[in-house]
């Protein structure tokens, strides 16, 4: 199989009412964990790499790890730049084989967001690379993204329609109530599904059919892993995520790509903390990183089977 863009897999997800998991990876173990779970479920996945991860690990190392994992699992996989806003890094991902890119101009004025998104669309589409963009601002902290609650804003449906028409993007990340990081809701956990449906209906009415919407900040924050992390020295009091039932509902609507990062971080950290505590004499990274990789694989496996609904999506029979 091969590295592919997201166009066909997201279209299939839209038609068949499930979502593709977009999992943030940053090293060998995280890539292996996601890919092993994907193979176990014969599921499409999107491997997401942030600007911070590229600075940390180096783009050549990351791409080679991903390419080797594709050979091992024999799946069609998308390699996606998450929250790209640095021109040189975006240019580098286009030149070095990424199959999908998110240009995040959500911090810019509306007109500047349109102008730059359109520019990156032209660059990417020339190389058969899909482009995701964002309207509205999610609160929270993740990697290099930091938005305060007072600066967060929901996506305007009319702007969304105008933005998609003027830029030519392939998918749109919307702000409907989620946030980045491990602390997502101060009160009741809910998403603005009326706003999501309005956006989708306006697109359909204007002739833009089966357009995939993306949900960022969608980790569930499993209390078992939070408690495990805290038990062995972590400090994640009051961590909260998006309830699984809400994510399941979103995946049955027009949400075709669900971003998951914090859940992986917590699972990996809790496993390593536990290993350090229980085996203080161990100095072999292969031991505790193997355990962490297994924890990550379990998380991704659970998401695919029980939340995203993408199990079997790589099958040629799973088409409408």
C-alpha positions in Angstrom: 0.0 0.0 0.0 1.1 3.6 0.1 1.1 7.1 1.6 -2.1 8.8 0.3 -3.8 12.1 0.8 -7.0 12.3 2.8 -9.5 13.0 0.0 -10.9 9.5 -0.7 -10.7 8.2 2.9 -12.6 11.2 4.2 -15.2 11.0 1.5 -15.7 7.4 2.3 -16.0 8.3 6.0 -18.6 10.9 5.2 -20.8 8.6 3.1 -20.5 5.7 5.6 -21.0 7.7 8.8 -17.7 7.1 10.7 -14.6 9.2 11.4 -10.9 8.6 10.7 -8.7 9.0 13.7 -5.9 11.5 13.3 -3.3 10.6 15.9 -0.4 12.8 16.7 2.9 10.9 16.6 6.4 12.1 17.4 8.8 9.1 17.5 9.3 5.5 16.6 7.1 4.1 19.4 4.1 6.3 18.7 4.2 5.6 15.0 4.4 1.8 15.6 1.6 1.9 18.2 -0.8 3.7 15.9 0.1 1.6 12.9 -0.2 -1.7 14.7 -3.7 -0.8 16.0 -4.6 0.3 12.4 -3.5 -3.0 11.0 -5.3 -5.0 13.7 -8.5 -3.3 12.7 -7.8 -2.9 9.0 -8.6 0.8 9.5 -7.5 4.0 7.8 -5.6 6.3 10.1 -4.0 9.7 9.7 -0.6 10.1 11.3 -0.3 13.8 12.4 3.0 15.5 12.9 3.2 19.0 14.4 5.7 21.7 13.8 7.1 21.1 17.3 7.6 17.5 16.5 9.5 18.3 13.2 11.8 20.6 15.2 12.2 17.9 17.8 12.9 14.8 15.7 13.7 16.1 12.2 11.5 15.7 9.1 13.7 13.1 7.4 13.7 10.8 10.4 10.0 11.1 10.8 9.2 10.4 7.1 11.5 7.4 7.0 9.8 5.9 10.1 6.4 6.4 8.6 7.4 4.9 5.3 8.9 1.8 6.9 5.7 1.3 9.0 3.6 1.5 5.9 5.6 -1.4 4.3 5.2 -3.4 7.5 1.4 -2.9 7.8 0.4 -2.8 4.1 -2.2 0.0 4.7 -3.0 3.2 2.9 -2.0 5.9 5.4 -2.1 9.7 5.3 0.8 11.7 6.7 -0.5 15.1 7.9 1.0 18.3 9.1 -1.0 19.4 12.1 -1.4 23.2 12.8 1.1 24.4 10.2 1.7 28.2 10.2 5.4 28.5 9.6 6.0 29.0 5.9 9.4 27.2 5.8 8.0 24.2 7.7 5.0 24.0 5.4 7.2 24.3 2.3 9.4 21.6 3.8 6.5 19.1 4.3 5.4 19.7 0.7 8.9 19.0 -0.6 9.5 16.0 1.6 6.5 13.8 0.9 3.7 14.7 3.3 0.4 13.8 1.8 -1.8 16.2 3.7 -1.3 19.6 5.3 -3.2 21.8 7.7 -2.6 25.5 7.3 -3.7 27.2 10.5 -4.6 30.8 9.8 -7.2 31.0 12.6 -5.2 33.6 14.5 -5.1 35.9 11.4 -7.8 38.3 10.2 -10.5 36.6 8.1 -9.2 38.1 4.8 -5.5 37.2 5.6 -6.6 33.6 6.5 -8.4 33.4 3.1 -5.4 34.8 1.2 -2.7 32.6 2.7 -4.9 29.5 2.8 -5.6 30.0 -1.0 -1.8 30.3 -1.5 -1.0 27.1 0.3 -3.8 25.3 -1.5 -2.3 26.1 -4.8 1.1 24.9 -3.7 -0.2 21.7 -2.2 -2.8 20.7 -4.9 0.0 21.0 -7.5 1.6 18.0 -5.7 -1.7 16.1 -5.0 -1.6 17.1 -1.4 -4.8 17.8 0.5 -5.3 20.9 2.5 -7.2 21.4 5.8 -7.8 24.9 7.2 -9.4 26.2 10.4 -12.1 28.8 11.1 -12.8 29.8 14.7 -10.4 29.4 17.6 -10.2 26.5 20.0 -9.1 27.4 23.6 -6.4 25.5 25.3 -2.7 24.5 25.0 -1.2 21.9 22.7 2.3 21.9 21.3 2.8 25.4 19.9 -0.9 26.3 20.0 -2.0 28.5 23.0 -5.4 30.2 23.0 -7.0 31.7 26.1 -10.7 31.1 26.9 -11.4 34.8 26.3 -9.8 34.6 22.8 -11.7 31.4 21.8 -14.5 31.8 19.2 -17.0 29.5 17.5 -17.0 29.0 13.7 -19.5 31.3 11.9 -21.5 29.1 9.4 -21.8 31.8 6.7 -18.1 32.5 6.9 -17.4 28.8 6.6 -19.3 28.5 3.4 -17.6 31.7 2.0 -14.2 30.5 3.1 -14.5 27.1 1.5 -15.7 28.6 -1.8 -12.9 31.2 -1.9 -10.0 28.9 -0.8 -10.6 25.5 -2.4 -9.7 23.6 0.8 -10.4 19.9 1.1 -11.5 19.9 4.7 -12.3 22.4 7.4 -11.6 22.3 11.2 -14.4 24.0 13.1 -14.7 25.3 16.6 -17.9 24.0 18.2 -16.9 23.6 21.8 -13.8 21.4 22.1 -10.4 22.7 23.2 -6.8 21.6 23.1 -5.1 19.9 26.1 -6.3 17.9 29.1 -8.8 20.4 30.5 -11.7 20.8 28.0 -14.8 21.8 29.9 -15.4 23.9 32.9 -19.1 23.1 33.1 -21.3 20.7 31.2 -19.5 18.8 28.4 -21.4 19.6 25.2 -20.8 20.5 21.6 -22.8 22.9 19.4 -24.3 20.3 17.0 -26.8 22.8 15.8 -24.0 24.9 14.5 -22.3 21.9 12.9 -25.5 20.8 11.2 -26.1 24.4 9.9 -22.6 24.5 8.4 -23.2 21.1 6.7 -26.6 22.0 5.4 -25.4 25.3 4.0 -22.6 23.5 2.2 -25.0 20.8 0.8 -27.6 23.5 -0.3 -24.8 25.4 -2.2 -23.8 22.3 -4.1 -20.7 21.3 -2.0 -21.5 17.7 -1.4 -20.0 15.3 1.2 -17.6 18.0 2.5 -15.6 16.7 5.5 -15.5 18.6 8.7 -12.7 18.1 11.2 -12.9 18.1 15.0 -9.8 19.2 16.9 -9.2 18.9 20.6 -11.1 15.6 20.7 -9.3 13.5 23.3 -11.6 11.8 25.8 -9.1 11.9 28.7 -9.6 8.4 30.1 -9.9 8.6 33.9 -8.1 5.3 34.3 -5.0 6.6 32.7 -5.3 9.9 34.5 -5.5 8.1 37.8 -2.6 5.9 36.9 -0.5 8.9 36.0 -1.4 10.7 39.3 -0.8 7.5 41.4 2.8 7.5 40.3 3.6 11.2 40.7 1.6 13.0 38.0 -0.4 16.1 38.6 -3.5 16.0 36.4 -6.2 17.0 38.8 -9.5 17.9 37.2 -8.4 16.7 33.8 -11.5 16.3 31.5 -12.1 15.4 27.9 -14.9 15.0 25.3 -17.3 12.2 26.4 -17.2 9.2 24.1 -20.9 9.4 23.3 -20.5 13.0 22.0 -17.6 11.9 19.8 -19.7 8.9 18.5 -22.5 11.3 17.6 -20.1 13.7 15.9 -18.7 10.9 13.8 -22.2 10.0 12.5 -22.7 13.6 11.3 -20.3 15.5 9.0 -17.2 15.1 11.3 -15.0 12.8 9.3 -11.6 13.4 11.0 -11.2 13.4 14.8 -7.9 14.6 16.2 -6.4 12.8 19.2 -3.2 13.8 20.9 -3.6 14.3 24.6 -5.0 10.8 25.2 -1.8 9.4 23.7 0.4 11.6 25.8 -1.3 10.7 29.0 -1.3 6.9 28.2 2.4 7.0 27.4 3.3 9.1 30.4 1.3 7.0 32.9 2.9 3.8 31.6 6.4 5.2 31.9 5.8 6.6 35.4 4.4 3.3 36.5 7.4 1.4 35.1 9.9 3.8 36.8 8.2 3.4 40.1 7.9 -0.4 40.0 11.3 -1.1 38.4 13.6 1.6 39.8 16.6 -0.5 38.9 15.7 -0.6 35.2 17.8 1.7 33.0 16.9 0.1 29.6 14.7 2.5 27.6 13.6 -0.5 25.5 11.8 -2.0 28.4 9.7 1.0 29.5 9.2 2.3 26.0 7.9 -1.1 24.9 5.3 -0.9 27.7 4.4 2.6 26.7 4.0 1.5 23.1 1.6 -1.2 24.2 -0.5 1.3 26.1 -0.7 3.6 23.1 -1.7 0.7 20.9 -4.5 -0.2 23.3 -5.7 3.3 23.3 -5.8 3.6 19.5 -7.3 0.2 19.2 -10.1 1.2 21.5 -10.8 4.5 19.7 -11.0 2.8 16.3 -13.3 0.0 17.4 -15.6 1.8 19.9 -15.6 5.5 19.1 -14.6 6.3 15.6 -16.3 3.4 13.9 -13.5 3.1 11.3 -12.8 -0.6 11.8 -12.6 -2.3 8.4 -12.4 1.1 6.5 -9.4 -0.1 4.5 -11.5 -2.9 3.1 -12.5 -2.5 -0.6 -15.9 -3.8 0.6 -16.5 -0.8 2.9 -17.8 1.6 0.3 -21.2 3.0 -0.5 
